[in-house]
Amino acid sequence: MPVIKVAFIGGGSFQWSPKITTDLVLSSELSGSCLVLQDINSEALELTYPLARRIAEEAGTNWHVSATTSRDAALDGADYVILSIRVGGVEAMRADLEIPLRYGIHQTVGDTVGPGGLSRALRHIPVAVEIARDMEKRCPGAWLINLTNPMSTICRAVAKVTSVPIIGLCHEVVDTIHWLASLFGVKPEDICLQAAGINHFAWILKMQVGGKDGFTLLRDYLSKYAPLECAFQIDEEDWRSSFEDHRVVKFLLFQRYGTFPAAGDRHIIEFFPWFLTEATGWGRRYGVLPTTYEFRQQELKHYQEEARRMLAQEGPLPLTRSKEQVAGIIAALATGNPARFVINFPNRGQVTNLPLDAVVESFAYVGAGGVEPICVGPLPPAIQELIMGHVLRQEMIVEAALRGDRELALRALSGDPLVSNWESVPQMLDEMLAANREYLPQFG
């Protein structure tokens, strides 16, 4: 059994640290390995570190867990680096959401596309690249497993300017598979599908459900249930409502394009210009509630309280593997036993009508040979058209973040589908740059 070192950059995350720690230490094929939680927030580590140690001890797989605020110490000799950071914390997201709102732009997530996605990318890309360059010095050859949004632009920047091999992981496609299994009354492993696109905007191109055509089954379902007639309730005061997925948008897009989106509605809706409008109640017509800074604060508090509850719990913790792919990918790379995952990875030809090197989301085999993407060929023309503009804007955003180029950022933002008032974009961008000044040294 291989003994490895895993460095978790952002290991003070109340949401991710307990979950990923559990998945790792339950990987018995990696028994005796080391996990280092690193975070610049020492107070957060004071909660996640003892919890991680307890999880490891109860798993009984001899994983050694430690914690540090030193990134250098965490990276030294690491074999795998997990990246889950939030530059500026929740407070920095306030500008991502509230400045665009003053210009009439409502965002249901605000971390991938739209003004919020651009603002977040400008903050996170330089830090991610700096970490990757530290990896080149302190743990050359180590894999970077990125969980941080905006997924596509962070992965693209690291792959573009460093030699660090990077895999981006998101649970949206996996969650969609599990939901489809529930809808059809089968097990997730009974669903075989082909999916491709970009993060938070991947599409299911083909699907078999227990040997039957999945798209035919979806059409049969829709012959009985109209998407907009599905019953759903939105509690405007509950932060959880902004994270619920009623699948209305996915069904409507399937009816229009004949291809099924593989992410949650709250993400998908931001890639289009016509869903988040005043006429739709800013998405409420489709069961989607825009997120707010206050909701993000409440979400953080929820995960913090959940971590505290776990640490204080008497008796054994109920340790089970989550649906996240991090531990599985690390185990596949470390042991050489190949397995199939859905990942974000530079396009090496797996999607033939998207630009080479653009970060695409698709299935791949991961094992002793690293990553072997599964070729899906070309996307349907209508889906290619929907995605291509976002890919080209992502490339502009990456360059703007790396070079501190305001004009390039302005051009990228001006073409974003959520922007309706073209004339207001320069002022809105300048307000966001000013609000993020502390985290944007590249802009001078």
N, C-alpha and C positions, 0 to 999 in steps of 0.2 A: 504494500500500500504506500502511495507517495505521501510524503510529509511536506506540506507547503506552508508558505506565509501569505496571508491575505491582509492587505491594508485597506481599511474602510475609512476613506476620507469623507468626513461628514458623519462620523459615527455617533455624534450626539443627537442624531435625528430620532425624535420620539416615535415617529411613524415607521421608519425603515429599519432602525437598528435592531429592535427586538425580533422583527419578522425575519430579516436576513440572517441574523445570528442563529435563530432557531433552525432555519433551513440548512445552514452550513454545518452546525454541530450534529444534526441528524444524518449527515452524509457519512455513514460509517466507513465508506471506502477511503475517506480522507482522515481517518482516526489519527490522533496525535498531532494534528496540524496546529498552526498558530493564527489567531485573529487579533489584529491590532485596531482598536477604535481610535481614530484621530479626529479631533475637532478643535477649532479655535475657541469654542465656548466651553470653558472648563466646568461651568455650572451644569450644562446639559450632560456632560460626561459623568458628573457625580450621580446622575440617575441611570443613564444607559449602561455605564460600565458595571456596576454591581448587579444590574439585572442580567446583563449578558453573561457574567460569571455564573450566576445562579442557573441560567438556562443551560450553559455548557456542563456544569456539574451534574444537573439532573439528567442530561442526555446520556452521560456515561460513555462518551466516545473519546475521552482524553484530549479534547481540544483545549489548548492553552489560550486564554483571553487576557489581553492587557489593554491599557489605554494611555494616550499621550496627547498633549497639545502640540507636539513637535511634528511637523510634516516630514522633516528629514528623517527622524527616527522611525516613523511609520513606514516610509518608503524604502529604507535601507534593506536590501536583500529580498524585497517582496517579489512574489511570483505572480500575484494578481492584485489589482488595485480596483476597488469599488468606489465610484464617485457619486455622491449624493449630497450636494451642497445647495445652499440658498444664499447667494451673495447679498448682504444687506439684511438678511432675515425677512420675516413677514413685513416688517416696516417698509422695506424698499418696494414691496408690491403695491403699496398705497398709491404711489405715483403712477405705476403701470395701469391701475384701474381708474383712479379718480381724475387724473388729468384728461385722458380721452373722453371720460364721461361728460366733462364740461364742454366738450366739442360734439356731443351728441352720439358718441360711440359707446355702445353697451357691449361688454364682453362677458361671455359665459365661463371662460377660464382665464384668458389673458396671459398665457405662458408659452404659446407656440406661434401663433400668427397674430395679426392685428398690431396696434401700437404697443400693447403689453408684451407681445412676443418679441418685437424688435427691441424694446427697452431692456427686457430680461436678457436677450442675447448679447447686447452690448456690454452688460455687466458681467456675464458669466464666461463668455468666450476667452477673454484674456486670462482669467484665472485658470480655466481648464487647460489652456495651452501652457501656462506656467507650470502647472502640475505635471503635465506630460513631459516637459523639458527637464524637470527634476527627475522624472522617472528614467529618462535617457541616461542620466548620470548615476543614479543611485540603485536602479533595478533594471538595467538594460534587458530588453527581451520580455519584460513583464507585460501582461495583457491589462488594458484598461477597460473595465466594465462600467459603462456610464448609465446612470439612472436619472440624471439631471435634465430638466427641460430648460430651453427648447432643445430637444433631443437631436434633431437633424443638423442644426447649425453648429452645435457644440461638437458633435462627432465629425462633421465635415472640416471644421477648423483644425482639430487635432490631427486628423488624417492628412490634411493639406500641408501643414508646416512642421510636423514632427515625424519621427520614425516609429512612434508608439502604435502597436496594433490595438484598435479600439472596436468594441462591440457596444451598441446601444440597445438597451432593453426596456420594453414597455409592456404592460399587461393588458392593453386594450384588446388586441386580437385574441389572446387567450381567454379573456373574460367573455368575448363574443361567442367563442366556441362553446364555452360552458353554458351560456344562455341559450344558444341554439339547441344544445343537447337537452336542456330542460324543456324547451318549447316542443321538441319532437319526441320527448319521452325516451331518449336513448342515453347511453354513456358518452362522455366526451371523446373517448377513443373510437367510437363508432362513426365519428364524423371525419371524413377525409376531404380536405379542401386545398385549393391553391389560392394564395392571396399575395398581393403586391401593391406597392404605392409608396407613400412617404409617411413618416410617423404621425399618428392621429388622423391620417387620411389614406389609410390602406383600404383596398377593396377585395372582396372575395370574388374570384373570377370563375371558379368551378367548385362544386360541392357535391359530395356523395354522402348520404345518410343511410347507413345500414344497407348499402347496395342500391338505394334509390336516388334519383336526381334531386338534390336539395333545393334547387331553384323551383322545380315543379311543386315540391312540398310547400315552399313559401307562397307560391301563387295560389295554391289550394287554400292555404290559411287566409290569405288576403281576400279570397272570394267570399269569405264568411265574416271577416272583421276588417272594416275600413280603418286605416291608421288614425285619422282625425276623430273617429268616433270611439277610440279606446278611452276607457275611463281612467283619469289620473287627477290627482289633487296636488296642489302646490301650496305648501305652508311658507308664506313669504317671510316669516320670522325665524324659521329653522334653517340653520346653515346646511343641514343634510339635504335639504330640497335642491340646492344648487348642484349636488353631486349625483342626484338620482337620474336614471336613464329609462325613459318610457318608450324608446325605440320608434317614436313616430317619424322622426326625420329619416332614419334608416329605411323604413318601409316606403316612405314617399320617394326617396331617391331610387330605391329598387324598382318601383313602379315606373319611374321616368327613364332610368338608364339600363335596366335589366341586369344590373350588377349590384351586389350588396355591400354596403360600407361595413368595415370591420372595427370601428371604434365607437365610443359613446357619443350620443347626440350632442352633448355639451361641447365636445371637441369638434365634431364634424361641422356643426352649424357655423363656426367661425371662419371656415374656408370659403364661404359663399357670401355674396352681397345681399341676398334677398330674404334671408331668414330673420336676422336681427334688425328689425325695422319697427317703427312706431306702430304700423298697421298690425303687426303680429304681437303687440304687447312686449316687444323686445325679446321674442322667443317663447313667451308664455303660451301662445296658441299651440305650440308644438311640445308643451310640457317641459320646457327648459327655462330655468331661472338664472338670470345673470348673477355672477358672483360679486361679492363686495369685499372690501378690506376687513370689515367687521366679521364676515363669514370666515375669512382666512384666519383671523385671530381665534375665533371659536374652534375652528378645526385644529389648530395647534394646541389649544388648551385641552381639547378632547384627547388627543394622542398622548399628551403629557400625563393627564390623569389616568389614562389606561395603563401607561408604563408604571406609574406609581402603584396602581392597584395590583398589577402583576407582581411587583417586587414585594408588596406587603402581604400577598396571599399566603395563607397558611396551607400546609400540605403541598403535594406535588403540583407543578404546573402542567396543564394539558398541552403537551408539546406535539404539534402536528405540522407537517410540511405545508406551506402555502402554495398558491398557484404561480408564484414568482419563479423565474427561470435562472436566477443568478447562481444558486448553488449547483443546479444541474449542469450549467455551462462550465463552471469552474471544474466540476468533477469530470466532465467529458474531456476537457483539455488536459487535465492533470493525469488521468488514468489512460487516456487514449481510447476509451470505449465510446464509439460515436453515438450520437443521438441527434434527433431533429428538433430544432427550435425555430421560433420566429424572432428575427433580429433586425436591427438597423445596422447597415454595413455599406461601405462604398460599392457603387455599382460596377461590377466587373463583367457585365453582360447578362446578369440575371434578368434584367428588364431591358429589352433591346431597344425600346423607343423612348427611353429617358437618358439624359447625358451620362456618359461614363464618369465615374468618381463621385457623382452625386450620391448622397446617402439615401438608400432606399430601404424600405421595410419589406421583408419577404422571408420565406423559410430557407433554412440552411442546415447542413449537417456539420456538427462540431465534434472534433475528436483529435486524434494524434496528428493529423495533418493541418490542424488549425480550423479555419472556416472554409467550407465548400458550399457556396450559395447554390440553391436549386434554381435552374433557369425556368422562367415562366414565359419567355418570349415577349412579344409586344403586348402592351395594354390595349384594350379597345380604344379606338380613336377618341370617343367622347370622354373617356376617363383620362386618357393621356392629355387631352386639352385642359381638363380641369386641374390636373396636377402640374403641368409644365410651368405655368406662370409662377407657382409657388416655389418650384425648384430654382428658377432663375432669380427670384427675389432672395431666396436663401443664400445664393452665392454672393449677391450684392451685400447682404447683411454680414456675412462672414468677412468679406473684405473691409467693410466699413468698421467692424469691430476690431480687426487686426491693425488697421492703419489709422484709426481715429478719424475717419473721413465723413464729415457731416454731410457733404453733398451726396455721397453715395447712400448714406442712411436716408436722406430726404427722398431720393429717387425710389428706393425700395418701399418706403412708407407710402409714397404718393400712389403707388400702384396696388396697394393692398385692398382686397375686396371690402373690408369693413370701413374704409375711408370714403365718405360721401361728399364732404365739402373739401374740394381740392385746394381752395385758396387758404384754408386754415391750417394746412399741414405744416408749413415752416414754423409757425408760432407754436403749434402743439409740440413739435419735435424739440424746439429750443427749450420749452418748459420741462420736458422730460429729461433732456440732457442736463439742465440746471439742477433738477431734483436729484439726479444720480451723480452729480459732479464728484462726490467722494469716491465713487466706484469706477470712474471713467478717466483715469489718468492719461489714456491714449488720446483723448480729445483736447488735452492742454488746458 
